[in-house]
C-alpha cells in the first residue's frame, strides 16, 4: 500500500506566504517528501501591483516589483535556514505574481502536481475571516487533493 502512495505522490506543491502556519505546511510536506521520495516545489505568490501603475511612474513601479521579488527571495532564504531538512531533500522555489488563490490554482492546474500542502491560516488572520483564506479558496477549487495543516 505504501508502494501505491510512492507512485501516486511524486510531485508535491507547497503554498507559502512565509507565515508560521505555512512553515508548518512546509515542514509537514518535507516529512512527506522524505517518506515518499517526492519532488517538492514551494510556491509563493507576490501580490500583483499592476493597479499601482496609475499612481507610480514606470521606474517607481519596476523598482517596487523588483523589491517585492527580492523580498520573496529573502523570505525563501530565511525559510531554508529555519528548516534545514529542505536542503537535504532539495526543492524548487517558485515565485508567481498575481492574486494569491488564482495564481495558486493556475500553478496547480499547469504544474502536473499530485498533492498540495497549505497552512490553514496565512499572514492576515482578521481579513481571512471576512474574505475566506487563500487555502480555503484553493481547497474548494483544486482539481487535486489539498492537505491543510494546522499549527
Number of C-alpha atoms within 10 A of each C-alpha: 5 9 8 9 11 14 13 13 18 17 18 23 28 27 25 27 22 19 16 15 20 26 23 21 24 27 18 19 26 25 15 15 22 16 12 18 16 23 18 25 20 19 20 23 21 19 15 14 15 12 8 13 12 9 9 13 11 12 9 13 17 14 11 15 18 12 12 17 18 12 13 19 16 12 16 21 12 12 17 13 12 11 15 11 14 20 10 10 15 13 17 10 13 17 14 17 18 14 14 23 19 16 20 27 18 13 16 20 13 9 13 13 20 18 20 26 25 29 28 18 24 21 15 10 11 12 11 15 10 8 10 13 22 23 24 19 16 22 20 10 12 17 14 15 12 20 18 19 19 12 11
